[in-house]
Amino acid sequence: MIGRLRGQADILETGECLLDVNGVGYLVSVSSRTLDKISENLNECTLLIETIVREDAFLLFGFSDRTEQQWFRRLLDVQGVGAKVALALLSVSSPAELYLAVQEQDKKVFSRAAGVGPRLAARLVLELGARPLPPVPLSELPAKEIKTPQKTASKLQSDDVISALEGLGFRKNEAEKAFQKVSEAQGDDLSTSDFLRLCLKELG
């Protein structure tokens, strides 16, 4: 089983990466986000590798970091999602954006990817939300415009934000205190992602 490859990379017109490792060329499928990263230094490229073996093919999928690889694996657990669709999802949305989309049950984020229709988008939100999600770097959580609130956040929103913070590694009591401070200061005229971002800022 191949776990990692390092060598000189060539980017093909198909969007795949041909990685030359000691004279042996490995054809590796990557997301457009990983492609952008490896384009910065083609002479010394390192990819984490996920191998999928079929009766008629031996397929390699490459990732620039562990987070993307973990999300690729998690996406493959969803019924109806193959490697091609998983890469398409990771090409249009970062793991952090997918994480927030699951928390907010935002099917539109998933529908942006090629091969993902309304039914599959709904299944992705449902099945991904049914189990703990792979962690994402706090620095990659997207910032959104903050609106001026007028009243206290709902219990459902509180539960969603606290659950998301626990998924990012914070203790429940820390998450609850942070949410209470943000809620008292901002009210409920915020999206769940805005609450999450402000709580993360409060937690430092």
N, C-alpha and C positions, 0 to 999 in steps of 0.2 A: 504494500500500500504506500502510495506517495503522499507525504505530508507537507513537503515544502520544496520549492524549486528556486534556484538562484542562477541568473545568467544574463545574457544580452537579449533584449526583446526587440522584435519587429512587430509593428501593428499592421494587420492585414486589412484589406478593403471590407472584409466581412465583419469587422469589428472584433475579431479574435486576436489573440496574442500568440506569436510564434516565439517560444523561449528557447534560446540556444544554450544548452548546459554541457560544457566540455565537448562540443561538436555534435551533440544529439539535440535535434529540434523537437520540442514538445508543443503541440497545438493545444492552447488553453482558452476556454471560453471565459470571458470576464464581463462584469457590468460596465456601463459607460462611466460610472463614477471611478471605478478602479482603473479603467483605461486612461482617464484624465490624470490620475496620480502617477502611474508608471510612465506616462509620456514625459514627465519632468526629468527622468533619468533612464533612458533606454539602455545605456551601457551596463548598468548594474541594477537589475530588477529582481526583487524577491517577492514571491507569491506563495501564500498558503494555499494548499491544494485539497480539493474535495474530489474524490474519484467515484464515478458511477459506472458500473460494469453491466453491459447488456449482452444479449446473445450475439448481436451483430456489431457491437461497438465497445470501445474502452474510452470513456469520456473524462476529460479533466476540466475542472472549474477552479479558477483562481481568484484570490481575494487579497487585497492590500492590507487588511487588518482582521483581527480575530472577531470583532463585533459583526462585520459583514458576513463572515463565514458562519457564525452562530445563527444569524437571522436567515441565511440561506437554508440551513438545516431545518430550522423551525418552520419556514414557509413550506418546505417539502412535506411536512407532516399534515398539511391541510389537504383534504380530499379534492382532487381536481387540479392541484398545482404541481406541475412538473418543473424540471430544471430550467427550461426556457422561460416559463412564466415567472419563476422565482427571480431569475436574473433581470427580467424586464421590470419587476417591481423594485428591485434594488438599483436599477438604472435611473428611475424617475423620482425615487424617494430615498432619503437616507434612513438607516435604522431608527434614528431618533424620531423622524417624521412618521414612520410606520408605528412606532411605539405610541406616540400621541394620538394617531388616528384610531388605534385600537381602544385607547382610553376614552376617546370622545365618540366612539362608534361612528366614525366618519368614513362612510363607504366611498365617497368621491375620491379620496386620496388613492385608494386601491384601483379604482376604475380608470385612473390615468394611464396605467400600464397596458401595453399591448397584450391582447389575449385575455383580458379580465373584463367580463361583462357584469351586469348588475347582480346576477345570482351568485357568481363566484366572489364578487366583492363582499356581498352580505355574508357568505360562508366564511370568508377570511376574517371578517370582524368577529363573527361568532366563535369560530374554532380557536383563533389566536387568543381571544379574551377568556377562553375557558381554562387556560393553563398559564402558569407563570411565564412571562416573556423574558427573552434574553436581555441582559442589562445593556444600557447605552451610556456613552460618556455624557456627563452633565453639560460639558462645553458645546455639545452638538445639538442640544435642545433649541429649536428655533424660537426667536423672540417675535412677539406680535404686539401690535399697537394696543395700548391700555386705555380703556374708556373710563370715564368718571362714573362710579357706581352710586346707588342711592339706598340700597337696603341689604340685609344680611343674606348670605349665600344659603342655598337649600341644603337639606341633609343629604340628598342624593349626590349633589356636586361635591360636598364635603367628603363623602365616602370614596368617590372616584379619585379625588386628588390625594387623599391620604393613602389609598391603595397604591397609587402610582409612585408616591414617595417611598413607600415600603419596598416596592419593586426596584427602586434605585438604591436601596441599601440603608435607608434611614430607619431608626426605631419609631414605633407607632406613636409613643408619647411626644417625640420630637416633631413628628409630622403634624400631630394634632395641635400642638402649641403654635407652630408656624402658620398653620391654616387659620387658627383663631385670630392671630394678629393681623394677617392679611385681610381676613373677612371683616374685621372690625374697622379697618382703615379704608377698605375698598368697596365693601358691600357685595352684591351679587350680579352686578351688571358687567360681568367678565365671563369669558369662555373658560372651560376647564383648563385649557392649555395656558391661558394667562394666569390663572390661579396657581398652576403648577410652577410656572416660571418665577412668579413673585415669591412663592414659598421657598423655592430653591435659593433665591437671592437672600431671603430671610435666614435660611439655614447656613448661609455663607459658603 
